[in-house]
Amino acid sequence: MQHLAENLITKDDIANIAVNEQLILDDKDRISLLEAMHSIDVQACPGSGKTTLIATKLILLSKKWSSQHQGICVLSHTNVAKDEIISRIKQSNTIEAKRLLSYPHFIGTIQEFVNRFIALPYIRSKGVKDITINNDEYTKIARNVLDNHFQFSWLRGSLNGLGNSDSQAAFLRTTYRFISQNEEVIHISRKPRAWQQDSGLRRAKRALGQLKKYLDNKGVYLFRDMYTHAQLACLHNSELRKSISRRFPYLFLDEMQDTQKYQDELLNEVFPSGESSIIVQRFGDPDQAIFNGIGSDQSNQSFNEKSREAMDFVINKTHRFDNFLADKIKLFSFNEIPLESEFSEEVLRERTTTHSTGENFEHTIILFDDDTRNNVIESFAQIVSEQFAVHHKNSDTFLVKALGAVGKEIDPNADQLRIGHYWLNYDKNKTKVNFKATSLVEAIRYCRQTSSNEWAESYKFILECILTLMKIAGKRDEDERYFSSTNLREKLKNDGTWEEFRKTIYLMLENSHVIDQRFCRRLRRKLIGLLELHNVSEETANYLAFSEEEASTNMVNENISNESDYLASLPDNKISHSDGFQIELSTIHSVKGETHDATLIVETKNHTFDFETMLSYLTGDLPSDEHQNRQLPDKPNSRRAFKPNKVFMRQFYVAMSRPKYLLCLALHKERISVEQKTLLREKGWKII
């Protein structure tokens, strides 16, 4: 690290970068963080500008970095966070910053890093060349192997005990390996009846091991398998860890609160804490760790269980919302961070121009009963319509969302409260992030019907479907790999057909072309020719075939609908208001990291009603010395007398910290007392 130790970041460097990048960097904690040249853990509150801080530090380091063969490694949990960091670097006015986007540096997700530098080299060293890492592909190929190989007939038959094909596919997606006492073990999430006895379970483990070995030889892996292969690589090659840490003496970890325990343990092995030759700087917010306990994997403990006092830096000032919201949100903070707004008086005055009458926004609690629950979204829509100025509502960036913790499909015969109970057209599977087309024509219809007019988003969606088509057809590149968007573009450009291919995609998305048999035949001929799909299989033909549009299967019937003179449902869980803006329905988990203009949070039920359970936080009765946030029970439980829990607390912290201007809440009027309503009004809430 000598090349860094001799070139420490100074306050003058920070002052210069602030001018060059047009940043305000006059906060003591942020300046100290930028100066820090040792391993640190940073808790950054919502709206604190965490990504800007990381990018600024990277730019500062780029001006100091002199090594041609050692680099900075920047890892995040998601592609969204990675892309945001890369975008900030690309937009930088500092020439040296662009060097961070190429060798010897690396910016990517944890999964990409593990695949590229550890797992894939290890797998290839065993002679496996054609490698597929994809949970859906793995499941599809595994089912095909089970159906067509006699040696797996017992395993296939026993899996019928799990239920339908979807349940079996979900099981196969969880059959990853993990290391236990230096041995490989296959994770088993459920046990069919045939596996309940010890003898059946032993037989199942042997059969699953044989299936995994067969798929290994074919180069087919789950994403989770890559971490196990990375662990094995480190076990079998003690020099590997040293070579990686020498290559990357400086590691940034973003979104640390979402990093799983197995990811954290592997990274700690590759970049061990306490070594003077390695700097590890971790950024995140344990208050927003809402992915804890999802699936079978545990969240990390090295960061998420750290108290406020144990953090090296706590950035508690936000520039997303005002102190009214800060005071309400901080009561739900796992680490009880004293959240504060950073807005100056001038900024607060400017924000009033967003309001229709130049006043402060009225944060509102909407009370409903069983008969008026269907009117909650409309009430929220009217609040938004009345409070926001016309010029702001008409802005392309105006974003309004209605959130709930539970978005699963409704069972009419069960005691539930889910997002779909408020808007009957809601279907979690209809969001682009969840929607998977079973044919190309289904994908085209979906893109044409969705409310977003972002051509780039629809173009990318169709392109992914075409890559799926090529996989189904068995089309591979010169290296016998399935095509990616990058090498498909290179091939078509070399063939001189790239422009024709792009025109074909626009043809699919252009509404003036009716989707009928003739349209699909024309499209099929074009794609078969452009992509050189010879000997078209039945599965390929089905993917390209025309099919009639299926009728909606949601709960709405002729007599039940949320739609009104003001609101109309759109196909992708969005609602159009007559004023011209849209409201998007979403789960709390899917909006983490987003910023909205206005947010509605609706009450849902997970063992208990979440708002009723956490109402004492809104009134200010909790947290208390007796019930500190870090000491709450982990999960909701309807039988427990004291019901507040960490799951609900973190969900509300995330949801309530999304809006810049307006926050609304909706709960059943029977689950709030007269005294609680009085307290809430005293704290500035409007109740309707």
DRENFI-186913 format. One record per residue (C-alpha): x, y, z; residue in three letters. Coordinates in steps of 0.1 Angstrom, whole numbers, plus 5000, padded with zeros to 4 digits. Example, Ala and Ser with C-alpha at 12.3 -4.5 7.8 and 13.67 -1.06 7.14 Angstrom:
REM DRENFI-186913
X,Y,Z,aa
5123,4955,5078,ALA
5137,4989,5071,SER
END
This chain:
REM DRENFI-186913
X,Y,Z,aa
5000,5000,5000,MET
5030,5023,4998,GLN
5017,5040,4967,HIS
4987,5051,4988,LEU
5004,5058,5021,ALA
5026,5084,5005,GLU
4996,5102,4989,ASN
4970,5107,5016,LEU
4938,5125,5008,ILE
4939,5160,5022,THR
4913,5187,5030,LYS
4926,5207,5001,ASP
4920,5177,4978,ASP
4884,5175,4991,ILE
4879,5213,4987,ALA
4892,5210,4951,ASN
4870,5181,4942,ILE
4840,5198,4957,ALA
4845,5227,4933,VAL
4854,5205,4903,ASN
4824,5182,4908,GLU
4800,5209,4921,GLN
4795,5193,4955,LEU
4788,5206,4989,ILE
4813,5189,5012,LEU
4814,5210,5044,ASP
4801,5183,5069,ASP
4827,5172,5094,LYS
4818,5135,5093,ASP
4817,5134,5055,ARG
4851,5151,5053,ILE
4866,5127,5079,SER
4852,5098,5060,LEU
4867,5110,5027,LEU
4901,5114,5044,GLU
4900,5079,5060,ALA
4927,5056,5047,MET
4920,5026,5069,HIS
4892,5000,5072,SER
4859,5016,5083,ILE
4822,5007,5086,ASP
4798,5035,5077,VAL
4761,5036,5085,GLN
4744,5061,5061,ALA
4708,5071,5066,CYS
4682,5073,5038,PRO
4688,5103,5015,GLY
4723,5109,5030,SER
4740,5109,4996,GLY
4758,5076,5002,LYS
4764,5069,4965,THR
4777,5104,4960,THR
4801,5099,4989,LEU
4814,5066,4975,ILE
4818,5080,4940,ALA
4836,5111,4954,THR
4860,5090,4974,LYS
4867,5069,4943,LEU
4874,5100,4922,ILE
4898,5113,4949,LEU
4916,5080,4949,LEU
4918,5079,4911,SER
4939,5112,4912,LYS
4963,5095,4937,LYS
4965,5060,4922,TRP
4998,5052,4906,SER
5000,5014,4904,SER
4995,4999,4869,GLN
4988,4964,4882,HIS
4969,4969,4915,GLN
4934,4983,4916,GLY
4904,4993,4936,ILE
4876,4968,4939,CYS
4841,4982,4943,VAL
4813,4957,4951,LEU
4776,4961,4955,SER
4747,4938,4962,HIS
4727,4948,4931,THR
4732,4959,4895,ASN
4712,4990,4902,VAL
4737,5002,4928,ALA
4767,4992,4907,LYS
4753,5011,4877,ASP
4747,5042,4898,GLU
4783,5043,4909,ILE
4795,5037,4874,ILE
4772,5065,4861,SER
4786,5089,4887,ARG
4822,5081,4876,ILE
4813,5085,4839,LYS
4797,5119,4846,GLN
4827,5131,4866,SER
4847,5162,4855,ASN
4879,5146,4867,THR
4898,5130,4838,ILE
4915,5104,4860,GLU
4882,5090,4872,ALA
4876,5072,4839,LYS
4906,5050,4847,ARG
4885,5033,4874,LEU
4863,5017,4847,LEU
4891,4995,4834,SER
4920,4973,4844,TYR
4934,4971,4870,PRO
4902,4982,4888,HIS
4869,4964,4891,PHE
4834,4977,4898,ILE
4806,4951,4899,GLY
4783,4930,4920,THR
4795,4905,4946,ILE
4782,4878,4923,GLN
4801,4891,4893,GLU
4833,4893,4914,PHE
4830,4858,4928,VAL
4822,4843,4894,ASN
4850,4861,4875,ARG
4879,4860,4899,PHE
4873,4828,4919,ILE
4846,4804,4909,ALA
4848,4803,4871,LEU
4886,4799,4870,PRO
4883,4770,4895,TYR
4855,4753,4875,ILE
4874,4757,4842,ARG
4905,4742,4858,SER
4885,4710,4861,LYS
4879,4709,4823,GLY
4844,4724,4822,VAL
4843,4750,4794,LYS
4806,4756,4785,ASP
4792,4771,4816,ILE
4756,4783,4824,THR
4749,4801,4856,ILE
4712,4808,4859,ASN
4686,4796,4883,ASN
4658,4793,4857,ASP
4680,4775,4832,GLU
4693,4752,4859,TYR
4658,4743,4869,THR
4647,4737,4833,LYS
4677,4715,4825,ILE
4674,4696,4858,ALA
4638,4688,4852,ARG
4646,4676,4817,ASN
4674,4653,4831,VAL
4650,4639,4857,LEU
4623,4632,4830,ASP
4646,4615,4805,ASN
4672,4596,4825,HIS
4662,4563,4841,PHE
4689,4565,4868,GLN
4669,4594,4883,PHE
4634,4578,4881,SER
4632,4573,4919,TRP
4642,4609,4926,LEU
4617,4622,4900,ARG
4589,4601,4915,GLY
4596,4611,4951,SER
4596,4648,4941,LEU
4559,4644,4931,ASN
4552,4645,4968,GLY
4561,4682,4968,LEU
4530,4690,4947,GLY
4527,4706,4913,ASN
4554,4714,4888,SER
4559,4749,4902,ASP
4565,4736,4937,SER
4590,4711,4923,GLN
4608,4738,4903,ALA
4610,4760,4934,ALA
4626,4731,4953,PHE
4652,4725,4926,LEU
4661,4762,4926,ARG
4672,4757,4963,THR
4693,4726,4958,THR
4726,4745,4961,TYR
4757,4733,4978,ARG
4773,4747,5009,PHE
4803,4738,5029,ILE
4798,4723,5064,SER
4829,4710,5083,GLN
4850,4712,5051,ASN
4825,4689,5033,GLU
4800,4697,5005,GLU
4764,4694,5015,VAL
4733,4699,4994,ILE
4707,4722,5008,HIS
4672,4706,5011,ILE
4645,4731,5017,SER
4615,4706,5019,ARG
4611,4669,5024,LYS
4586,4650,5004,PRO
4569,4621,5022,ARG
4593,4596,5007,ALA
4622,4614,5024,TRP
4607,4615,5059,GLN
4624,4583,5071,GLN
4662,4583,5075,ASP
4666,4557,5048,SER
4646,4577,5023,GLY
4665,4609,5032,LEU
4699,4592,5028,ARG
4687,4578,4994,ARG
4675,4613,4984,ALA
4708,4629,4993,LYS
4727,4604,4972,ARG
4704,4609,4943,ALA
4706,4647,4945,LEU
4744,4644,4947,GLY
4743,4624,4915,GLN
4721,4649,4898,LEU
4743,4678,4909,LYS
4774,4659,4896,LYS
4756,4652,4863,TYR
4748,4689,4859,LEU
4783,4699,4870,ASP
4797,4679,4841,ASN
4773,4697,4818,LYS
4784,4731,4832,GLY
4750,4740,4847,VAL
4749,4758,4880,TYR
4728,4778,4904,LEU
4740,4813,4913,PHE
4744,4801,4948,ARG
4766,4772,4937,ASP
4793,4797,4927,MET
4800,4807,4963,TYR
4806,4771,4972,THR
4830,4766,4943,HIS
4847,4798,4954,ALA
4851,4784,4989,GLN
4865,4752,4975,LEU
4889,4772,4953,ALA
4902,4790,4984,CYS
4905,4757,5004,LEU
4924,4740,4977,HIS
4947,4769,4968,ASN
4960,4790,4997,SER
4978,4814,4973,GLU
4945,4823,4956,LEU
4933,4846,4984,ARG
4967,4862,4987,LYS
4969,4869,4949,SER
4934,4885,4949,ILE
4941,4907,4979,SER
4974,4918,4963,ARG
4956,4927,4931,ARG
4929,4946,4951,PHE
4945,4962,4982,PRO
4914,4986,4985,TYR
4879,4972,4987,LEU
4847,4992,4988,PHE
4815,4973,4998,LEU
4782,4991,4991,ASP
4747,4980,5003,GLU
4763,4961,5031,MET
4730,4956,5049,GLN
4718,4933,5021,ASP
4749,4912,5020,THR
4742,4876,5030,GLN
4761,4858,5056,LYS
4777,4833,5031,TYR
4788,4863,5009,GLN
4802,4881,5039,ASP
4821,4851,5051,GLU
4837,4845,5017,LEU
4847,4881,5013,LEU
4862,4881,5048,ASN
4882,4851,5038,GLU
4895,4868,5006,VAL
4899,4902,5022,PHE
4907,4894,5059,PRO
4901,4923,5083,SER
4931,4933,5104,GLY
4957,4929,5076,GLU
4976,4962,5073,SER
4980,4957,5035,SER
4943,4957,5029,ILE
4918,4986,5033,ILE
4881,4975,5035,VAL
4855,5003,5036,GLN
4819,4991,5041,ARG
4788,5013,5035,PHE
4752,5005,5043,GLY
4723,5010,5067,ASP
4713,4982,5092,PRO
4681,5001,5097,ASP
4671,4991,5062,GLN
4680,4954,5063,ALA
4646,4942,5052,ILE
4659,4912,5033,PHE
4669,4896,5066,ASN
4656,4860,5068,GLY
4642,4859,5032,ILE
4647,4824,5018,GLY
4669,4800,5037,SER
4700,4822,5040,ASP
4709,4844,5069,GLN
4719,4880,5067,SER
4754,4891,5076,ASN
4761,4897,5113,GLN
4795,4915,5111,SER
4778,4947,5098,PHE
4741,4944,5105,ASN
4744,4936,5142,GLU
4768,4965,5148,LYS
4754,4991,5172,SER
4754,5028,5164,ARG
4784,5032,5188,GLU
4804,5005,5170,ALA
4801,5021,5136,MET
4832,5042,5126,ASP
4809,5068,5110,PHE
4772,5075,5112,VAL
4758,5098,5086,ILE
4725,5108,5101,ASN
4717,5139,5081,LYS
4693,5136,5051,THR
4686,5158,5022,HIS
4655,5138,5011,ARG
4628,5150,5035,PHE
4621,5176,5061,ASP
4623,5173,5099,ASN
4586,5165,5103,PHE
4592,5132,5085,LEU
4627,5127,5100,ALA
4612,5129,5135,ASP
4586,5103,5126,LYS
4609,5079,5107,ILE
4637,5079,5133,LYS
4614,5062,5159,LEU
4616,5030,5136,PHE
4654,5031,5134,SER
4670,4997,5144,PHE
4701,5015,5157,ASN
4680,5045,5170,GLU
4699,5069,5147,ILE
4690,5106,5155,PRO
4678,5113,5119,LEU
4679,5150,5109,GLU
4670,5170,5078,SER
4698,5189,5062,GLU
4675,5214,5045,PHE
4684,5251,5049,SER
4656,5277,5053,GLU
4662,5286,5016,GLU
4656,5251,5004,VAL
4625,5247,5026,LEU
4611,5279,5010,ARG
4619,5265,4975,GLU
4601,5233,4983,ARG
4568,5251,4990,THR
4566,5259,4953,THR
4559,5222,4948,THR
4527,5226,4968,HIS
4496,5238,4950,SER
4490,5267,4974,THR
4527,5272,4985,GLY
4520,5257,5019,GLU
4535,5227,5038,ASN
4523,5192,5027,PHE
4497,5176,5050,GLU
4509,5141,5059,HIS
4478,5121,5062,THR
4465,5090,5079,ILE
4435,5075,5060,ILE
4412,5054,5082,LEU
4389,5028,5065,PHE
4365,5000,5074,ASP
4356,4969,5055,ASP
4332,4987,5033,ASP
4355,5016,5023,THR
4388,4998,5019,ARG
4384,4999,4981,ASN
4383,5037,4983,ASN
4417,5041,5000,VAL
4437,5044,4967,ILE
4413,5070,4953,GLU
4414,5090,4985,SER
4452,5090,4983,PHE
4450,5100,4946,ALA
4428,5130,4954,GLN
4452,5141,4982,ILE
4481,5140,4957,VAL
4460,5158,4931,SER
4450,5186,4955,GLU
4483,5192,4973,GLN
4508,5191,4944,PHE
4512,5220,4920,ALA
4502,5214,4884,VAL
4537,5220,4870,HIS
4551,5194,4894,HIS
4523,5168,4887,LYS
4530,5172,4850,ASN
4568,5166,4853,SER
4582,5135,4837,ASP
4600,5127,4869,THR
4569,5129,4891,PHE
4568,5095,4910,LEU
4539,5084,4932,VAL
4537,5049,4948,LYS
4513,5029,4970,ALA
4531,5003,4990,LEU
4523,4973,5012,GLY
4545,4947,5029,ALA
4525,4917,5015,VAL
4519,4915,4978,GLY
4512,4878,4974,LYS
4481,4865,4955,GLU
4448,4867,4975,ILE
4431,4836,4988,ASP
4394,4846,4991,PRO
4389,4820,5018,ASN
4418,4830,5041,ALA
4421,4856,5068,ASP
4444,4880,5049,GLN
4451,4917,5042,LEU
4473,4922,5012,ARG
4479,4949,4986,ILE
4453,4933,4963,GLY
4426,4940,4988,HIS
4430,4977,4982,TYR
4432,4976,4944,TRP
4416,4944,4929,LEU
4436,4947,4897,ASN
4469,4944,4915,TYR
4490,4914,4904,ASP
4526,4912,4917,LYS
4536,4891,4887,ASN
4526,4919,4863,LYS
4555,4942,4872,THR
4584,4941,4847,LYS
4608,4929,4873,VAL
4587,4898,4879,ASN
4570,4893,4845,PHE
4583,4864,4824,LYS
4569,4860,4790,ALA
4561,4824,4778,THR
4562,4835,4742,SER
4575,4864,4721,LEU
4540,4876,4712,VAL
4531,4877,4750,GLU
4562,4898,4755,ALA
4553,4922,4727,ILE
4517,4926,4740,ARG
4531,4933,4775,TYR
4555,4960,4763,CYS
4528,4977,4743,ARG
4502,4977,4771,GLN
4524,4988,4799,THR
4522,5024,4809,SER
4559,5033,4807,SER
4568,5051,4776,ASN
4605,5043,4781,GLU
4615,5028,4748,TRP
4649,5018,4762,ALA
4632,4997,4789,GLU
4609,4979,4765,SER
4637,4975,4739,TYR
4658,4958,4766,LYS
4629,4936,4777,PHE
4623,4924,4741,ILE
4661,4918,4735,LEU
4662,4896,4766,GLU
4633,4876,4751,CYS
4651,4872,4718,ILE
4682,4859,4737,LEU
4659,4834,4754,THR
4646,4824,4719,LEU
4682,4818,4708,MET
4688,4796,4739,LYS
4657,4776,4732,ILE
4669,4771,4696,ALA
4703,4760,4708,GLY
4720,4789,4690,LYS
4756,4795,4702,ARG
4785,4817,4693,ASP
4819,4806,4679,GLU
4831,4797,4714,ASP
4801,4774,4719,GLU
4785,4798,4745,ARG
4750,4811,4745,TYR
4747,4846,4731,PHE
4746,4877,4753,SER
4733,4911,4742,SER
4770,4922,4737,THR
4782,4894,4714,ASN
4749,4892,4696,LEU
4753,4929,4686,ARG
4789,4922,4675,GLU
4778,4893,4654,LYS
4750,4912,4637,LEU
4772,4942,4631,LYS
4799,4919,4615,ASN
4771,4903,4594,ASP
4758,4938,4583,GLY
4723,4930,4597,THR
4724,4950,4630,TRP
4703,4979,4617,GLU
4677,4955,4602,GLU
4676,4937,4636,PHE
4669,4970,4654,ARG
4642,4979,4630,LYS
4626,4945,4637,THR
4625,4952,4674,ILE
4609,4986,4668,TYR
4584,4969,4645,LEU
4574,4947,4675,MET
4570,4977,4698,LEU
4552,5000,4673,GLU
4515,5002,4682,ASN
4504,5008,4646,SER
4511,4972,4637,HIS
4483,4949,4647,VAL
4494,4917,4664,ILE
4477,4889,4644,ASP
4486,4857,4626,GLN
4501,4876,4596,ARG
4522,4899,4619,PHE
4536,4868,4637,CYS
4544,4849,4604,ARG
4563,4880,4591,ARG
4581,4883,4624,LEU
4591,4847,4625,ARG
4606,4848,4590,ARG
4626,4879,4598,LYS
4640,4865,4631,LEU
4648,4831,4617,ILE
4667,4847,4589,GLY
4685,4874,4609,LEU
4695,4850,4638,LEU
4702,4821,4614,GLU
4680,4797,4633,LEU
4682,4765,4612,HIS
4661,4734,4618,ASN
4636,4751,4640,VAL
4625,4728,4669,SER
4589,4725,4681,GLU
4598,4744,4713,GLU
4613,4773,4692,THR
4582,4773,4669,ALA
4559,4775,4699,ASN
4579,4805,4713,TYR
4575,4823,4680,LEU
4539,4813,4673,ALA
4508,4835,4674,PHE
4484,4830,4703,SER
4452,4849,4713,GLU
4454,4873,4742,GLU
4443,4856,4774,GLU
4415,4873,4795,ALA
4425,4887,4828,SER
4423,4863,4857,THR
4423,4888,4886,ASN
4395,4892,4911,MET
4377,4920,4893,VAL
4342,4912,4880,ASN
4314,4932,4864,GLU
4302,4944,4898,ASN
4335,4950,4916,ILE
4361,4976,4905,SER
4382,5003,4920,ASN
4380,5024,4888,GLU
4363,5058,4890,SER
4359,5090,4871,ASP
4394,5099,4882,TYR
4413,5065,4881,LEU
4419,5038,4855,ALA
4439,5006,4858,SER
4469,5001,4836,LEU
4483,4966,4829,PRO
4516,4969,4849,ASP
4502,4977,4884,ASN
4499,5013,4876,LYS
4469,5035,4879,ILE
4463,5065,4857,SER
4447,5097,4873,HIS
4427,5121,4852,SER
4452,5149,4862,ASP
4479,5131,4841,GLY
4500,5114,4868,PHE
4502,5077,4877,GLN
4503,5058,4909,ILE
4523,5026,4910,GLU
4514,4997,4933,LEU
4543,4979,4947,SER
4557,4959,4977,THR
4580,4976,5002,ILE
4608,4953,4994,HIS
4608,4963,4957,SER
4612,5000,4964,VAL
4642,5000,4987,LYS
4666,5026,4974,GLY
4640,5046,4956,GLU
4629,5082,4961,THR
4593,5092,4955,HIS
4574,5125,4955,ASP
4545,5109,4974,ALA
4541,5076,4991,THR
4511,5057,5005,LEU
4517,5028,5029,ILE
4488,5005,5033,VAL
4482,4981,5063,GLU
4488,4944,5055,THR
4488,4913,5076,LYS
4517,4889,5083,ASN
4506,4869,5113,HIS
4494,4902,5128,THR
4483,4936,5113,PHE
4515,4955,5108,ASP
4502,4991,5114,PHE
4483,4981,5145,GLU
4514,4963,5158,THR
4537,4993,5153,MET
4512,5021,5160,LEU
4529,5029,5193,SER
4559,5041,5173,TYR
4538,5066,5154,LEU
4524,5080,5186,THR
4558,5082,5202,GLY
4552,5057,5230,ASP
4580,5035,5216,LEU
4609,5030,5216,PRO
4615,5031,5254,SER
4641,5020,5279,ASP
4621,4988,5285,GLU
4616,4981,5247,HIS
4647,4993,5228,GLN
4646,4987,5191,ASN
4677,4964,5189,ARG
4661,4942,5216,GLN
4628,4936,5198,LEU
4618,4901,5188,PRO
4630,4892,5153,ASP
4597,4882,5137,LYS
4560,4888,5140,PRO
4540,4864,5161,ASN
4502,4866,5167,SER
4504,4847,5200,ARG
4529,4870,5217,ARG
4515,4896,5240,ALA
4540,4923,5230,PHE
4538,4923,5192,LYS
4563,4949,5179,PRO
4591,4933,5160,ASN
4622,4940,5139,LYS
4606,4928,5106,VAL
4578,4954,5108,PHE
4601,4981,5122,MET
4626,4979,5094,ARG
4598,4976,5067,GLN
4582,5008,5079,PHE
4616,5026,5082,TYR
4622,5018,5045,VAL
4587,5026,5034,ALA
4583,5059,5053,MET
4617,5072,5041,SER
4609,5070,5004,ARG
4589,5103,4999,PRO
4605,5137,4994,LYS
4572,5156,5000,TYR
4541,5137,5010,LEU
4536,5106,5032,LEU
4502,5089,5037,CYS
4493,5059,5058,LEU
4462,5037,5056,ALA
4449,5015,5084,LEU
4416,5001,5097,HIS
4396,5024,5120,LYS
4389,4995,5144,GLU
4426,4991,5150,ARG
4432,5026,5163,ILE
4419,5041,5196,SER
4405,5076,5202,VAL
4435,5084,5224,GLU
4459,5073,5196,GLN
4441,5095,5171,LYS
4444,5125,5195,THR
4482,5119,5199,LEU
4487,5116,5162,LEU
4469,5149,5155,ARG
4490,5165,5182,GLU
4521,5153,5163,LYS
4510,5170,5131,GLY
4492,5142,5113,TRP
4460,5149,5094,LYS
4434,5121,5099,ILE
4406,5115,5074,ILE
END
